[in-house]
Amino acid sequence: STGLHSYICNWQARDGMASAKADYQDGNRIIQSCLGPEWEPKTNTTQSGGERTVYRKEGSKTLVGIRYFKESRSIIGSWHTVVTIGDDSNLRAPIQ
């Protein structure tokens, strides 16, 4: 960890990309229902072919993010889903 996150949760998908994507979609629904309409989501594609959504609220430095991606540091290339809550300086960190 870079020390920039207030909270991070990372778990490996049991059934590859489909499972990681389903976790990501479920997580997005939960995050949206918790944060409310003043938090705006922005979604983009990760380097490994997954997706990342970051929620921002005007005037706040806090970001809430969720992503799923294929681990590039292993031969097997397992899929993961990650939830982060922290400062906007986290955006400067490279993502897979």
Secondary structure in CASP SS format (residue, H / E / C, confidence):
PFRMAT SS
TARGET T0000
AUTHOR 0000-0000-0000
METHOD secondary structure of the structure
MODEL  1
S C 1.00
T C 1.00
G C 1.00
L C 1.00
H E 1.00
S E 1.00
Y E 1.00
I E 1.00
C E 1.00
N E 1.00
W E 1.00
Q E 1.00
A C 1.00
R C 1.00
D C 1.00
G H 1.00
M H 1.00
A H 1.00
S H 1.00
A H 1.00
K H 1.00
A H 1.00
D H 1.00
Y H 1.00
Q H 1.00
D H 1.00
G H 1.00
N H 1.00
R H 1.00
I H 1.00
I H 1.00
Q H 1.00
S H 1.00
C H 1.00
L H 1.00
G C 1.00
P C 1.00
E C 1.00
W E 1.00
E E 1.00
P E 1.00
K E 1.00
T E 1.00
N E 1.00
T E 1.00
T C 1.00
Q C 1.00
S C 1.00
G C 1.00
G C 1.00
E E 1.00
R E 1.00
T E 1.00
V E 1.00
Y E 1.00
R E 1.00
K E 1.00
E C 1.00
G C 1.00
S C 1.00
K C 1.00
T E 1.00
L E 1.00
V E 1.00
G E 1.00
I E 1.00
R E 1.00
Y E 1.00
F E 1.00
K E 1.00
E C 1.00
S C 1.00
R C 1.00
S C 1.00
I C 1.00
I C 1.00
G C 1.00
S C 1.00
W E 1.00
H E 1.00
T E 1.00
V E 1.00
V E 1.00
T E 1.00
I E 1.00
G E 1.00
D E 1.00
D H 1.00
S H 1.00
N H 1.00
L H 1.00
R H 1.00
A C 1.00
P C 1.00
I C 1.00
Q C 1.00
END
